[in-house]
Amino acid sequence: MVSAEGRRPLPVRVVNGQEYVALADLADLFALTVRDDSRSGGVAVSRGTRTLVLAANRTLVSVAGRVVSLQAPPLQVDRTWLVPVDFVGRALPALVDARVELRRADRLVLVGDVRVPRVVARSEVAGGRVRVVLDVVPPTEHTFESSPGRLLLRFVAAGVDLNADAVPASDVVAGVRALEGRAAIAIDFGPRYAAHRTSEAPLPPDGTRVSIEITTSGDLPPTPAAPTATPEPKALPPELAALFAPTASPIRTVVIDPGHGGEEEGARGPSGTLEKTVALNVARQLKAALESRLGVRVVLTRDGDETVPLDRRAAMANNNRADLFISIHANASVRRSATGAEVFFLSLDADGQPDHDLPEPAADMLPAVGGERAVELILWEMAQVRHLEQSAVLARMIESQLRARVPMSPRAVQQAPFRVLVGANMPAVLVEMGFITNGQEETRLNDASYQQRLVQALVESVVGYRAYLEGRTTEGRTPPGPARPPGEGRPR
Amino acid sequence: MSRILGVVLAGAVVALLLGWVVVRYVSRPSAPVSPGAQATPAAQEPGRRIGASLYFVSEDGMRLVAVEREVAYAPTPIEQARIILAEQLGPAPEPYAQAIPPGTTLRAVFVTDAGDAYVDLSKEVTTAHPGGSLDEAFSVYVLVNALTVNLPAISRVQILVEGREVDTLAGHIDVRQPLRKDLRWLEAPPVPAPTSPPSPAPQPSAAPVR
């Protein structure tokens, strides 16, 4: 367990294949009061004014007004109460009013505002050079410090979790290790080290890749490296730099999200057409068309029949700094007669908030399966709210372009709390190309010329949206509509 | 005379206290009511019925319609919620269609003091779901609306599947958090008006100026 006060061990017991921790140990560490609750035959755990009741054989726990489900029910063994390990990440945060993050794979519990990035290191040999690659998740502020024979990577964090199994010791890199008690990684160079330089790149979906390129010298005597070898950010070659230089276009990257995939087939037509297949077909054509017509970079969230979690789809858009996110789907209805295309964007409830309330800070960890996933989710959940006005503009444009080419549903533009849109940090829409459950529409969705019409409508929409953004920039025009200052997320 | 009055008063105080204890115990948020265990038949007044709005898919499949129905009265929000949900999961009246996948059963209902209801459904609500954004929204909002419209004690609803929180029922609608009532799904689709982008910009349906 890592907190601002340092590291402390938390014993884990395995019962029936489940990992448990003793409630008494948690009570010591978190200053909890534990007493028997005669009414439920269980145990009441409290801190300050907050109380939760645990009962044997019950996986649901009510805490601070929320119900949390645990992987296994609590157990009483030899008069000692044991709670499943996920209790720590899911129920405890609401009780102790602090961030408590459970990192199961790393066997860590992070308490309070501590950051412990995970770093996986490996080394590669290419063209007489050795490259040490460090994948850092989540991206964490860091600095380099060079000294003879060593490069130190210091993180602004409480500690660092390093796995350097894939860096064999050599005469170029003697070793990569975490410094005890410090958030730093030391890369010790061997006798054949000559010089190095470092570079960084985003690592989708939520990390940074730090590369250390080491030139070797077989001729030089094994003297300490020149102290002048301070690392500098790797400069891009001019031809690449030109590619990445900011251009006048407000739309440089578009992420297209073919709905479902892999095990998630989505809806199915009466003749057996699968939504996931049609969505991918259209998405691929749309990518090609956008790239050739607009010269923009297009990223597909999947380019095959793969299962991609909804989180990762929005994460890909965010990490690629996409300017637009378009999710492609086919609709379904219990009524076979339902037909027509629809465009959705995220909905707000009557208070102008996302339809569901965001958890309070104390409950940040509750709704997600794993601890650290929730932290990012919460931040991203605020993301789409800032772009709603623009998402609405884009949705209307797509509707108008679709209407000129394909039949529309009577509910052509709608709002709903879409899981895939909520975390997208850019204007984002979800296009339902038609009802695959209608036989005629299923045939149309399989038809190449119909697919072309859909692609054309979406390309024209992006062209129109780009022109709209350009016009807005040059004329200083702001779109009419609800006054919501840009960047205003949720007041916290 | 004053002694008799004293005894009567003391009796009344004891009765009030007992009543308070009973009410507190029954409304404990952590107490689940499973559909099998019909709680406290004595507390239910036999024959008393109340009107409730239930929600089904319209004939054209494009919206939800509210259907008024008489349901048994229950004295606590949890029991009343269970009764309303049982009706909501039952067959749709002609000519409407059921928005919840066939075979879905109610496992349990929880209501917290904060007004959040947790509706625990069997796995069929996801495994038998035909998919599609619109029908998934309908599945979610018939449950959300049936509880929030009929029960003042419930302001938000979260759907659980087999006792667990889920991301979505079929890949679209975010059900990781309790959702509020949304009656827009009942509105008749608007008559399409020709739009000339980019203006007028559409109004996100609820973004107040603050």
Interface residues (C-beta under 8 A of the other chain):
Chain A: R39 S40 V53 T59 L60 V61 S62 G65 R66 V67 S69 G259 H260 E264 E265 G266 A267 R268 E275 L310 H329 A330 N331 A332 S333 V334 R335 S337 A338 E342 F344 F345 S347 L348 D349 A350 D351 G352 D355 H356 D357 L358 P359 P367 A368 L388 E389 A392 V393 A395 R396 M397 E399 S400 R403 M408 S409 P410 R411 A412 V413 Q414 Q415 A416 P417 F418 R419 V420 V422 L430 E432 F435 I436 T437 G464 Y465 Y468 G471 P479 P480 G481 P482 A483 R484
Chain B: Y25 P29 S30 P32 V57 E59 D60 G61 M62 R63 A97 Q98 A99 F110 T112 D113 A114 D116 Y118 P130 G131 G132 S133 L134 D135 A137 R156 L160 G163 R164 E165 D167 T168 A170 G171 H172 I173 D174 R176 Q177 P178 L179 R180 D182 R184 P189 P190 P192 P194 T195 S196 P197 P198 S199 P200 A201 P202 Q203 P204 S205 A206 A207 P208 V209 R210
